[in-house]
Amino acid sequence: MTSIRVLSAALVLTLATPALSQTATPLTDENGDGMLSFSELLLSYPTLDIDAYFAADTDGDGFLNPHETKTARDNGILPR
């Protein structure tokens, strides 16, 4: 019975590996305020265009909140 559990766990981990490799690029919130400034995003996306950043900033406050960041990724404004 123990060998079946070990094999099952190994199978689950093997199947989960491709899913883990498809995670989004980690973002750097340097000051920990939960918002992403243009300079913080440049750490993850050095070629990010300022126009794309402002397109993602739908509330116009100059920062991306988690919802704006997810929406921008989902819509292809920010790379994954």
C-alpha positions as CSV (number, residue, x, y, z in Angstrom):
1,M,0.0,0.0,0.0
2,T,2.8,2.4,0.8
3,S,4.4,1.8,-2.6
4,I,1.1,2.8,-4.3
5,R,1.1,6.1,-2.3
6,V,4.7,6.8,-3.3
7,L,4.0,6.1,-6.9
8,S,0.8,8.2,-6.9
9,A,2.7,11.1,-5.4
10,A,5.5,10.8,-7.9
11,L,2.9,10.7,-10.7
12,V,1.2,13.8,-9.5
13,L,4.5,15.7,-9.2
14,T,5.5,14.6,-12.7
15,L,2.2,15.8,-14.2
16,A,2.3,19.1,-12.3
17,T,5.8,20.0,-13.6
18,P,4.7,21.4,-17.0
19,A,2.0,23.5,-15.3
20,L,4.6,25.0,-12.9
21,S,6.8,26.0,-15.8
22,Q,4.0,28.0,-17.3
23,T,3.7,30.5,-14.4
24,A,3.8,34.2,-15.1
25,T,7.0,36.2,-14.8
26,P,7.4,37.2,-11.2
27,L,6.9,40.9,-10.6
28,T,8.9,43.1,-8.3
29,D,7.0,45.2,-5.8
30,E,10.0,46.8,-4.3
31,N,8.3,49.0,-1.7
32,G,5.7,46.3,-0.8
33,D,2.7,48.7,-1.3
34,G,0.8,46.2,-3.5
35,M,1.0,48.5,-6.5
36,L,3.5,48.4,-9.4
37,S,5.1,51.5,-10.7
38,F,6.6,51.7,-14.2
39,S,10.2,51.5,-12.7
40,E,9.2,48.4,-10.7
41,L,7.8,46.7,-13.8
42,L,11.0,47.6,-15.8
43,L,12.8,45.2,-13.4
44,S,10.8,42.3,-14.8
45,Y,10.2,43.7,-18.3
46,P,13.2,45.8,-19.3
47,T,11.7,46.4,-22.8
48,L,8.3,47.5,-21.5
49,D,6.9,50.5,-23.4
50,I,5.5,53.4,-21.4
51,D,2.4,53.5,-23.6
52,A,1.6,49.9,-22.8
53,Y,2.0,50.7,-19.1
54,F,-0.4,53.6,-19.3
55,A,-2.8,51.5,-21.3
56,A,-2.8,49.0,-18.5
57,D,-3.3,51.7,-15.8
58,T,-7.1,51.9,-16.3
59,D,-7.8,54.0,-13.3
60,G,-5.1,56.5,-14.3
61,D,-3.4,56.7,-10.8
62,G,0.1,56.0,-12.3
63,F,0.3,52.6,-10.7
64,L,-0.9,49.1,-11.5
65,N,-3.0,47.4,-8.9
66,P,-3.3,43.6,-8.9
67,H,-6.5,43.7,-10.9
68,E,-5.0,45.9,-13.6
69,T,-1.9,43.7,-13.7
70,K,-3.9,40.6,-14.2
71,T,-6.1,42.2,-16.9
72,A,-3.1,43.6,-18.7
73,R,-1.6,40.1,-18.8
74,D,-4.8,38.5,-19.9
75,N,-5.2,41.0,-22.7
76,G,-1.6,40.8,-23.9
77,I,-0.6,44.3,-22.8
78,L,1.9,42.8,-20.4
79,P,3.8,39.7,-21.3
80,R,3.3,36.6,-19.0
